[in-house]
Amino acid sequence: MTIERILLLQNVGQFENVSSGAQVPLTPFSAIYAENGRGKTTLSAIFKSLASGDPSLIQNRKRLKAQHEPHVIVQLSGATAIFKGGAWSSTESEIHVFDDAFVAENVCSGIEIETSHRQNLHELILGAQGVSLSKALQAQVERVEQHNKDLRVKQDAIPAAARGSFSVDAFCGLNPNEDIDKEIAEAERRLAAAKAASAVHQRSAFRTLTLPGFDLGRIRDVLARSLPDLEAAAAALVRDHLRKLGRGGEGWVADGMPRIEAASAGLDHQACPFCAQDLAGSTLIPHYQAYFSDLYSQLKSDIRTLGQGIAAAHGGEVIAGFERSVRDASETRDFWKAFTPIPDIHIDTAAVVNPGAKWVSEPVE
């Protein structure tokens, strides 16, 4: 089947509305020539669209500002092919267009002939079977080329400075460093320290946290002292009686014991300083004398002095200073942890300064 006439070219390329081709018959060997920009390429696109049925080859050449869509009518031997509404009424697959696009795709383009051009030339020469085999080969070649391209991309992703004297293969063959995260963290700390050199030089180191100590030997000695003349049963009897006297009863009795001697002056017996009765029959007086002896008074004084000394050494500004020292240590740790591994500081100052024990200046009754 041959092309006999071009009956109509409307709204496509350079052709606004051309029907004069109906008067020009085409022979099997017809030459169409004109200067550049006169529509030769548009005719090639029309014939290629007629062969393939691809409407975009014509639609893409629609005239600017044209109110109507492209319309083409081609007279073939035995049929008429009409392009209208974006489609051909019929196509003719036997039409072959050997234009510059065909040459670029199948032979070569430009002045340099590459391997791909030779392969395309083979496709042109060997026919359908050769084209099929060549396409299969080309697919494999493209896979190899893509693989090599991927390798180059990965190779370029490794900085030359990181590889040093190693080749890419040797670098990739290095054994993994299990401690790399730690080493990176250490390098980052060193870098941070270098950047903050001025602040590091000015920052003080940790100060020792101190609290005044306890004289445990003296505490044990005082607490271990006892009254050898005061039996446990007698002490319990005195304490039970003192409780009956109510608040201040112990002080009242302790103040009255030295007055027995004055109340008994000139008598052949001990007399009660309150009622002057004979105390010879009292079962409590001997126990009182042991309970409120000089040893007992000295022991109370020593315990009071010890408690007051501990309170003075471990209270007030000493405790406040210790708490400030802990806060300073935490702030110092927050600064230095960016440059060196350092454990957290967890000190319960409340538990340290007030552990629950209570020192008093009086013995516990």
SEZARO-975905 format. One record per residue (C-alpha): residue number from 1; chain; x, y, z. Coordinates in Angstrom, 2 decimals, padded with zeros to 5 digits, m for minus. Example, Ala and Ser with C-alpha at 12.3 -4.5 7.8 and 13.67 -1.06 7.14 Angstrom:
2
ATOM 1 A 012.30 m004.50 007.80
ATOM 2 A 013.67 m001.06 007.14
END
This chain:
365
ATOM 1 A 000.00 000.00 000.00
ATOM 2 A 001.38 003.41 m001.03
ATOM 3 A 000.60 007.04 m000.23
ATOM 4 A m001.08 008.61 m003.30
ATOM 5 A m002.08 012.09 m002.16
ATOM 6 A m002.15 014.35 000.91
ATOM 7 A m005.69 015.66 000.74
ATOM 8 A m005.80 017.95 003.81
ATOM 9 A m003.39 019.41 006.39
ATOM 10 A m005.22 021.54 008.93
ATOM 11 A m004.02 023.11 012.24
ATOM 12 A m000.78 021.12 012.40
ATOM 13 A 002.74 022.57 012.31
ATOM 14 A 003.17 025.14 009.54
ATOM 15 A m000.04 024.05 007.87
ATOM 16 A m003.09 026.07 008.86
ATOM 17 A m005.47 024.82 006.16
ATOM 18 A m003.78 023.24 003.13
ATOM 19 A m005.78 021.16 000.63
ATOM 20 A m003.77 021.83 m002.52
ATOM 21 A m001.96 018.53 m002.09
ATOM 22 A m005.05 016.84 m003.45
ATOM 23 A m003.95 018.09 m006.87
ATOM 24 A m000.41 016.67 m006.53
ATOM 25 A m000.17 012.89 m007.06
ATOM 26 A 002.69 011.05 m005.36
ATOM 27 A 004.67 008.36 m007.15
ATOM 28 A 006.71 005.55 m005.57
ATOM 29 A 009.72 007.86 m005.91
ATOM 30 A 008.66 011.36 m004.93
ATOM 31 A 010.92 014.05 m003.49
ATOM 32 A 009.62 016.81 m001.25
ATOM 33 A 012.11 019.61 m000.73
ATOM 34 A 011.95 023.07 000.80
ATOM 35 A 014.00 025.42 002.92
ATOM 36 A 014.12 025.03 006.68
ATOM 37 A 010.96 025.69 008.68
ATOM 38 A 008.52 024.88 005.85
ATOM 39 A 007.03 021.68 007.31
ATOM 40 A 009.16 018.73 006.12
ATOM 41 A 009.58 017.44 009.67
ATOM 42 A 005.83 017.86 010.25
ATOM 43 A 005.12 015.60 007.26
ATOM 44 A 007.53 012.99 008.67
ATOM 45 A 005.71 013.14 012.03
ATOM 46 A 002.33 012.69 010.26
ATOM 47 A 003.60 009.63 008.35
ATOM 48 A 005.11 008.14 011.54
ATOM 49 A 001.81 008.69 013.37
ATOM 50 A m000.05 007.05 010.47
ATOM 51 A 002.26 004.03 010.75
ATOM 52 A 002.20 003.66 014.54
ATOM 53 A m001.20 005.11 015.39
ATOM 54 A 000.46 007.38 017.98
ATOM 55 A m001.69 010.57 018.02
ATOM 56 A 000.84 012.53 020.13
ATOM 57 A 003.12 012.91 017.10
ATOM 58 A 000.44 015.12 015.54
ATOM 59 A m001.16 016.57 018.67
ATOM 60 A 002.19 017.89 019.87
ATOM 61 A 002.43 019.91 016.65
ATOM 62 A m000.94 021.61 016.93
ATOM 63 A m000.74 025.18 015.70
ATOM 64 A m000.61 027.87 018.37
ATOM 65 A m003.90 029.75 018.88
ATOM 66 A m005.72 027.33 016.56
ATOM 67 A m009.40 027.11 017.50
ATOM 68 A m009.81 023.57 016.19
ATOM 69 A m007.88 020.33 016.68
ATOM 70 A m005.51 018.99 013.97
ATOM 71 A m007.24 017.43 010.98
ATOM 72 A m005.34 015.35 008.39
ATOM 73 A m006.56 013.30 005.40
ATOM 74 A m004.18 011.03 003.47
ATOM 75 A m005.19 009.11 000.36
ATOM 76 A m003.70 005.63 000.29
ATOM 77 A m003.95 003.10 m002.50
ATOM 78 A m007.29 001.48 m001.84
ATOM 79 A m008.21 003.48 001.31
ATOM 80 A m008.39 006.93 002.91
ATOM 81 A m006.86 007.53 006.34
ATOM 82 A m008.40 010.39 008.34
ATOM 83 A m006.97 011.89 011.55
ATOM 84 A m009.64 013.76 013.47
ATOM 85 A m010.62 014.09 017.11
ATOM 86 A m007.19 012.83 018.20
ATOM 87 A m007.27 009.46 016.40
ATOM 88 A m006.78 007.85 012.95
ATOM 89 A m009.61 006.14 011.16
ATOM 90 A m007.08 003.51 010.06
ATOM 91 A m003.31 003.01 010.17
ATOM 92 A m000.73 001.59 007.79
ATOM 93 A 002.09 m000.30 009.49
ATOM 94 A 004.04 m000.73 006.25
ATOM 95 A 005.04 002.91 006.28
ATOM 96 A 008.64 003.41 007.45
ATOM 97 A 010.14 006.80 008.13
ATOM 98 A 013.93 007.03 008.10
ATOM 99 A 014.44 010.44 009.71
ATOM 100 A 017.07 011.80 012.06
ATOM 101 A 015.27 010.28 015.05
ATOM 102 A 015.48 006.85 013.41
ATOM 103 A 019.20 007.31 012.76
ATOM 104 A 019.84 008.42 016.37
ATOM 105 A 017.94 005.42 017.72
ATOM 106 A 019.23 002.78 015.35
ATOM 107 A 022.55 003.86 013.84
ATOM 108 A 024.42 006.81 015.33
ATOM 109 A 024.14 010.52 016.06
ATOM 110 A 026.77 013.19 015.85
ATOM 111 A 030.28 012.54 014.63
ATOM 112 A 031.26 009.88 017.20
ATOM 113 A 030.22 006.26 016.70
ATOM 114 A 029.90 004.47 020.03
ATOM 115 A 029.33 000.81 020.93
ATOM 116 A 025.61 001.41 021.31
ATOM 117 A 025.47 002.81 017.75
ATOM 118 A 027.16 m000.31 016.35
ATOM 119 A 024.68 m002.49 018.21
ATOM 120 A 021.79 m000.46 016.76
ATOM 121 A 023.33 m000.83 013.30
ATOM 122 A 023.39 m004.59 013.80
ATOM 123 A 019.70 m004.48 014.65
ATOM 124 A 019.04 m002.69 011.38
ATOM 125 A 021.02 m005.25 009.39
ATOM 126 A 020.04 m008.54 011.05
ATOM 127 A 016.28 m008.14 010.99
ATOM 128 A 013.64 m009.20 013.51
ATOM 129 A 015.48 m012.18 015.00
ATOM 130 A 018.71 m010.24 015.27
ATOM 131 A 016.88 m007.34 016.88
ATOM 132 A 015.35 m009.69 019.47
ATOM 133 A 018.70 m011.26 020.31
ATOM 134 A 020.39 m007.88 020.35
ATOM 135 A 017.78 m006.50 022.73
ATOM 136 A 018.33 m009.43 025.08
ATOM 137 A 022.07 m008.83 024.92
ATOM 138 A 021.60 m005.13 025.42
ATOM 139 A 019.48 m005.77 028.50
ATOM 140 A 022.34 m007.76 030.01
ATOM 141 A 024.85 m005.10 029.01
ATOM 142 A 022.71 m002.44 030.65
ATOM 143 A 022.52 m004.51 033.82
ATOM 144 A 026.32 m004.77 033.90
ATOM 145 A 026.66 m001.06 033.21
ATOM 146 A 024.16 m000.20 035.94
ATOM 147 A 025.97 m002.51 038.34
ATOM 148 A 029.29 m000.82 037.56
ATOM 149 A 027.63 002.58 037.92
ATOM 150 A 026.27 001.59 041.33
ATOM 151 A 029.74 000.44 042.36
ATOM 152 A 031.20 003.78 041.28
ATOM 153 A 028.56 005.64 043.27
ATOM 154 A 029.36 003.59 046.37
ATOM 155 A 033.07 004.01 045.75
ATOM 156 A 032.68 007.78 045.48
ATOM 157 A 030.67 007.75 048.71
ATOM 158 A 033.81 006.70 050.61
ATOM 159 A 035.89 009.85 051.14
ATOM 160 A 039.49 009.49 050.02
ATOM 161 A 040.59 010.97 053.35
ATOM 162 A 038.75 008.17 055.17
ATOM 163 A 040.37 005.47 053.04
ATOM 164 A 043.86 006.87 053.47
ATOM 165 A 046.36 004.60 051.74
ATOM 166 A 043.81 001.79 051.24
ATOM 167 A 042.20 000.97 047.93
ATOM 168 A 038.42 000.74 047.88
ATOM 169 A 038.51 m003.08 047.88
ATOM 170 A 041.06 m003.17 050.71
ATOM 171 A 039.08 m000.58 052.67
ATOM 172 A 035.84 m002.56 052.28
ATOM 173 A 037.70 m005.71 053.33
ATOM 174 A 038.73 m004.27 056.70
ATOM 175 A 037.32 m006.03 059.76
ATOM 176 A 034.54 m004.11 061.53
ATOM 177 A 035.48 m002.29 064.72
ATOM 178 A 033.13 m003.44 067.46
ATOM 179 A 034.03 m000.42 069.61
ATOM 180 A 033.54 002.14 066.86
ATOM 181 A 030.63 003.84 068.64
ATOM 182 A 032.71 004.30 071.78
ATOM 183 A 035.67 005.59 069.78
ATOM 184 A 033.45 008.02 067.88
ATOM 185 A 031.96 009.24 071.16
ATOM 186 A 035.45 009.69 072.58
ATOM 187 A 036.58 011.58 069.46
ATOM 188 A 033.53 013.82 069.71
ATOM 189 A 034.33 014.52 073.35
ATOM 190 A 037.92 015.41 072.47
ATOM 191 A 036.68 017.66 069.68
ATOM 192 A 034.22 019.35 072.04
ATOM 193 A 037.02 019.85 074.56
ATOM 194 A 039.25 021.39 071.88
ATOM 195 A 036.48 023.78 070.83
ATOM 196 A 035.83 024.74 074.45
ATOM 197 A 039.50 024.96 075.44
ATOM 198 A 039.08 028.35 077.07
ATOM 199 A 036.11 027.25 079.17
ATOM 200 A 037.92 024.02 080.13
ATOM 201 A 040.99 025.92 081.36
ATOM 202 A 038.85 028.24 083.44
ATOM 203 A 036.62 025.55 084.91
ATOM 204 A 037.63 024.21 088.31
ATOM 205 A 037.97 020.50 088.98
ATOM 206 A 035.91 018.56 091.50
ATOM 207 A 036.25 019.48 095.13
ATOM 208 A 036.28 016.85 097.83
ATOM 209 A 032.99 016.52 099.67
ATOM 210 A 033.64 016.52 103.41
ATOM 211 A 031.64 016.33 106.59
ATOM 212 A 033.05 016.57 110.13
ATOM 213 A 033.73 013.18 111.60
ATOM 214 A 032.41 011.62 114.77
ATOM 215 A 034.66 010.75 117.73
ATOM 216 A 033.25 007.26 117.92
ATOM 217 A 035.66 006.24 120.68
ATOM 218 A 034.46 008.99 122.98
ATOM 219 A 030.82 008.32 122.12
ATOM 220 A 031.25 004.61 122.94
ATOM 221 A 033.01 005.41 126.19
ATOM 222 A 030.27 007.75 127.36
ATOM 223 A 027.45 005.43 126.33
ATOM 224 A 029.17 002.43 127.92
ATOM 225 A 029.45 004.08 131.36
ATOM 226 A 027.11 002.86 134.12
ATOM 227 A 026.43 003.48 137.83
ATOM 228 A 027.80 000.47 139.72
ATOM 229 A 025.82 001.30 142.91
ATOM 230 A 022.54 001.63 141.05
ATOM 231 A 020.92 m001.71 140.48
ATOM 232 A 018.58 m002.15 137.58
ATOM 233 A 015.61 m003.00 139.83
ATOM 234 A 016.27 000.03 142.00
ATOM 235 A 016.59 002.30 138.98
ATOM 236 A 013.30 000.98 137.65
ATOM 237 A 011.64 001.60 141.02
ATOM 238 A 012.92 005.21 141.12
ATOM 239 A 011.87 005.95 137.55
ATOM 240 A 008.40 004.52 138.21
ATOM 241 A 008.01 006.82 141.23
ATOM 242 A 009.31 009.84 139.33
ATOM 243 A 006.75 009.26 136.60
ATOM 244 A 004.01 009.43 139.21
ATOM 245 A 005.26 012.89 140.26
ATOM 246 A 004.57 014.23 136.78
ATOM 247 A 006.52 016.68 134.66
ATOM 248 A 009.56 018.11 136.48
ATOM 249 A 009.38 015.49 139.21
ATOM 250 A 012.93 014.25 138.64
ATOM 251 A 014.34 017.76 138.91
ATOM 252 A 012.33 018.43 142.05
ATOM 253 A 013.64 015.29 143.77
ATOM 254 A 017.19 015.89 142.55
ATOM 255 A 017.07 019.41 144.04
ATOM 256 A 015.72 018.08 147.34
ATOM 257 A 018.29 015.32 147.95
ATOM 258 A 021.12 017.73 148.98
ATOM 259 A 018.73 019.37 151.44
ATOM 260 A 018.38 016.20 153.58
ATOM 261 A 021.66 016.95 155.31
ATOM 262 A 020.53 020.45 156.33
ATOM 263 A 017.13 019.18 157.50
ATOM 264 A 018.86 016.47 159.63
ATOM 265 A 021.28 018.80 161.38
ATOM 266 A 021.34 018.12 165.17
ATOM 267 A 019.31 014.90 164.72
ATOM 268 A 020.50 011.36 165.13
ATOM 269 A 018.68 010.35 161.98
ATOM 270 A 017.97 011.62 158.49
ATOM 271 A 014.86 013.78 158.28
ATOM 272 A 012.68 014.67 155.29
ATOM 273 A 013.38 018.30 154.28
ATOM 274 A 009.68 018.73 153.49
ATOM 275 A 007.92 017.15 156.51
ATOM 276 A 010.85 016.48 158.96
ATOM 277 A 009.79 012.81 159.34
ATOM 278 A 012.41 010.15 159.96
ATOM 279 A 013.60 008.72 156.67
ATOM 280 A 015.03 005.57 158.22
ATOM 281 A 011.98 003.57 157.26
ATOM 282 A 011.88 004.80 153.63
ATOM 283 A 012.79 002.20 151.00
ATOM 284 A 013.30 004.83 148.29
ATOM 285 A 015.84 007.10 149.96
ATOM 286 A 018.84 004.73 149.52
ATOM 287 A 017.88 004.31 145.86
ATOM 288 A 017.51 008.08 145.48
ATOM 289 A 020.97 008.56 146.89
ATOM 290 A 022.45 006.19 144.31
ATOM 291 A 020.30 007.54 141.49
ATOM 292 A 021.18 011.17 142.19
ATOM 293 A 024.81 010.60 143.12
ATOM 294 A 027.77 012.65 141.87
ATOM 295 A 028.52 009.89 139.33
ATOM 296 A 025.00 010.21 137.99
ATOM 297 A 025.29 014.01 137.72
ATOM 298 A 028.67 013.71 136.01
ATOM 299 A 027.31 011.16 133.53
ATOM 300 A 024.40 013.48 132.66
ATOM 301 A 026.82 016.37 132.21
ATOM 302 A 029.11 014.33 129.97
ATOM 303 A 026.21 013.17 127.79
ATOM 304 A 024.90 016.75 127.55
ATOM 305 A 028.34 018.06 126.58
ATOM 306 A 028.82 015.30 124.01
ATOM 307 A 025.42 015.99 122.41
ATOM 308 A 026.00 019.73 122.30
ATOM 309 A 029.41 019.19 120.65
ATOM 310 A 027.93 016.94 117.98
ATOM 311 A 025.11 019.41 117.34
ATOM 312 A 027.60 022.26 116.96
ATOM 313 A 029.91 020.28 114.63
ATOM 314 A 027.16 018.85 112.40
ATOM 315 A 024.42 021.46 112.31
ATOM 316 A 023.70 024.91 110.97
ATOM 317 A 026.15 026.24 108.39
ATOM 318 A 028.03 022.93 108.22
ATOM 319 A 024.97 021.15 106.80
ATOM 320 A 024.13 024.04 104.46
ATOM 321 A 027.73 024.08 103.21
ATOM 322 A 027.63 020.34 102.53
ATOM 323 A 024.42 020.69 100.50
ATOM 324 A 026.00 023.54 098.49
ATOM 325 A 029.05 021.37 097.85
ATOM 326 A 026.82 018.59 096.44
ATOM 327 A 025.05 021.06 094.13
ATOM 328 A 028.39 022.43 092.94
ATOM 329 A 029.61 018.89 092.27
ATOM 330 A 026.50 018.14 090.18
ATOM 331 A 026.98 021.32 088.13
ATOM 332 A 030.67 020.51 087.63
ATOM 333 A 029.73 017.02 086.50
ATOM 334 A 027.26 018.43 083.95
ATOM 335 A 030.08 020.54 082.51
ATOM 336 A 032.75 017.82 082.35
ATOM 337 A 030.55 015.00 081.08
ATOM 338 A 030.69 016.54 077.58
ATOM 339 A 034.45 015.93 077.51
ATOM 340 A 035.06 012.72 079.47
ATOM 341 A 033.09 009.72 080.78
ATOM 342 A 032.00 010.49 084.30
ATOM 343 A 029.44 008.74 086.50
ATOM 344 A 026.27 010.42 087.68
ATOM 345 A 026.22 011.96 091.13
ATOM 346 A 023.40 010.64 093.29
ATOM 347 A 023.63 011.88 096.87
ATOM 348 A 020.51 012.12 099.00
ATOM 349 A 021.55 015.11 101.08
ATOM 350 A 018.37 014.92 103.13
ATOM 351 A 019.23 011.37 104.20
ATOM 352 A 022.81 012.44 105.00
ATOM 353 A 021.98 015.51 107.09
ATOM 354 A 018.95 013.97 108.80
ATOM 355 A 019.38 010.20 108.97
ATOM 356 A 016.70 009.80 111.62
ATOM 357 A 018.95 009.72 114.66
ATOM 358 A 018.38 012.50 117.19
ATOM 359 A 020.91 013.74 119.69
ATOM 360 A 019.55 015.33 122.84
ATOM 361 A 021.28 016.99 125.73
ATOM 362 A 019.33 014.98 128.29
ATOM 363 A 019.33 011.19 128.78
ATOM 364 A 016.28 009.46 127.39
ATOM 365 A 013.93 008.41 130.13
END
